Amino acid sequence: MSTFHLFAFGIYPYIALAVMFIGTWIRYDREQYTWKASSSQLLEKKWLRIGSIPFHIGIIGIFFGHLVGLLTPVEVWHLLGVSASAKQILAVVAGGLFGVLCLFGLVVLTLRRLFHPRIRPNSKPMDIVVLFLLLAQLLLGLASIFISVGHLDGAVMLQLMHWAQSIFLLRGLSGAEYIVGVHWIFKAHLVLGLTIFLLFPFTRLVHLLSVPVKYLGRNYQVVRRRARASM
């Protein structure tokens, strides 16, 4: 195992996650006025609506699919009667569907951000960087599906699960061993994903943590039309 491999999959994950959690905490504590998505809906609605809905449905499905798929112990899957092969097939099908949906929305949002005459001048450089990072990450994820189809025994899936769980449980650098023989597309997908985590506190992505749960229990707002002044 090379030094670069040990750093990329043994040390870098802890750096990225530490920066993400600590940086997000500091930003929320000190710069709450910047904690927003900076919506451009007032500048343009049509293409935002076309791209935003499929993008968010797709990204939410992908996120929770990765979260459950990678961090659920193998014993739990076996207890549920789901073999490694069946789990990989499920990941390929669900990941493909949500991935294509997300890709469509992300392409629309990227083109809107780059070429709309009212959106581009009001975009920050980091907004565009984030879009391209997400696009590259999504393309790598979709490309990995074709690699997974070539070996549906679930072996690679198990290696990725063991790596993710070793990082999550803070088991030191041992997790890097599970990624040694994995295809380079999976490795690039992991490194780029960690890089997005690293940049998370410094972008508009922080709004993902602001789920407006309190609005579910908020009283209805009564809105009345202003009465016309008598002539």
Helices and strands as residue ranges (DSSP letters): H 3-6, I 7-11, H 12-30, G 32-34, H 46-71, H 74-79, H 84-115, G 120-122, H 125-149, H 155-168, G 174-179, H 184-199, G 200-202, G 204-209, G 213-217
